[in-house]
Amino acid sequence: MPRITSEVHVAAPPERVMAVARAVERFPEFIPDVQRIVVEERSPDGDRVVVSWEAAIPEFKVTVRWTEEDRWDAAQRRCDFRQVRGDFAQYGGYWAFHPADGGTRFESVVDYEIEIP
């Protein structure tokens, strides 16, 4: 199964970076390939969110749709996510927000499997 990993340093504290990441409904404003996001459910504490996504994969000229469950853990500075339905055969991973160099080391790991004709 393919895995995408990335790390980037953000010049802001982890709590601020996590706050931006938790505002998932705003992602289409700054991620060009994300066409639409709908928050279907959000627990009262905001730690469990079910989100429907629609995003383009320009390289293959297709649009993919999926719904994922995000589980936020503020104490661990982490979000674990997994597809609950959608176009991927498998999809899941995590985001982690590590204090580093006066800011945040954002770590993203995504495991996925998709069949594109």
Protein Blocks (a to p, Z undefined) as FASTA:
>chain_A
ZZddddddddbdfklmmmmmmmmmlmmmmmmklmbdcdfbdcfklpaccdddddddfkno
pacdddddddddfklopaddddfbdjbfbdcdddddddeehiacdddddddddddZZ
